Amino acid sequence: MKVTLKALRVMKEMTQKEVAKELGISKDTWSSYERGKTFPDVPVIEKIEELFDVKYSDIIFYHKLAVKPQLDKQTA
């Protein structure tokens, strides 16, 4: 089953601050990962796998498209 970082955190009943502390990163960094703004490096991914007992291949890192669709200027 594929799951987002936020879902992993919520299922474990942890706050962003708690997860960040466990991983040795800032809360803002974890928040950026959850929102798909940045991507964790390999050492952090390994810690995420261990903390949540999940494989890398089962994690959805980017769950939203970063690009918003453009409206046709003629219809706007």
C-alpha positions in Angstrom: 0.0 0.0 0.0 1.4 3.4 -1.0 1.1 6.2 1.7 2.0 9.8 2.0 4.4 11.1 4.6 1.6 12.9 6.4 -0.5 9.7 6.5 2.5 7.9 8.0 2.8 10.5 10.7 -0.9 10.7 11.5 -1.2 6.9 11.7 1.7 6.9 14.2 -0.1 9.7 16.1 2.9 12.0 16.0 3.2 15.7 15.5 5.4 17.2 12.9 7.7 18.4 15.7 8.0 14.9 17.1 8.8 13.4 13.8 11.4 16.1 13.0 13.1 15.5 16.4 13.3 11.7 15.8 14.8 12.3 12.4 17.2 15.0 13.5 15.7 17.7 11.2 13.7 20.8 11.7 9.9 20.9 11.9 9.9 23.2 8.9 12.0 20.7 6.9 9.5 17.9 7.7 6.6 20.2 6.8 8.3 20.8 3.4 8.6 17.1 2.8 4.9 16.5 3.6 3.8 19.3 1.3 6.1 18.1 -1.5 8.1 21.3 -1.6 11.4 19.5 -0.9 12.6 15.9 -1.0 14.6 14.2 1.8 18.1 13.0 1.1 19.1 9.3 1.4 20.1 9.3 5.1 16.8 10.9 6.1 14.8 8.5 3.9 16.5 5.6 5.7 15.5 7.1 9.0 11.9 7.6 7.8 11.8 3.9 6.7 13.0 2.8 10.1 10.8 5.2 12.1 7.6 4.2 10.3 8.6 0.7 9.4 7.9 1.3 5.7 9.8 0.7 2.5 10.9 3.6 0.3 8.9 2.2 -2.6 5.7 2.5 -0.5 6.1 6.2 0.3 4.4 8.9 -1.8 6.6 11.9 -1.5 4.9 14.2 -4.0 1.1 13.8 -3.7 0.1 17.0 -5.4 1.1 18.4 -8.7 3.4 21.3 -8.2 2.2 23.1 -11.3 -1.3 24.6 -11.4 -3.2 24.3 -14.7 -3.2 27.4 -16.8 -6.5 28.9 -17.8 -7.0 29.7 -21.5 -6.7 33.5 -21.7 -9.7 33.6 -24.0 -12.0 31.9 -21.5 -10.7 33.8 -18.4 
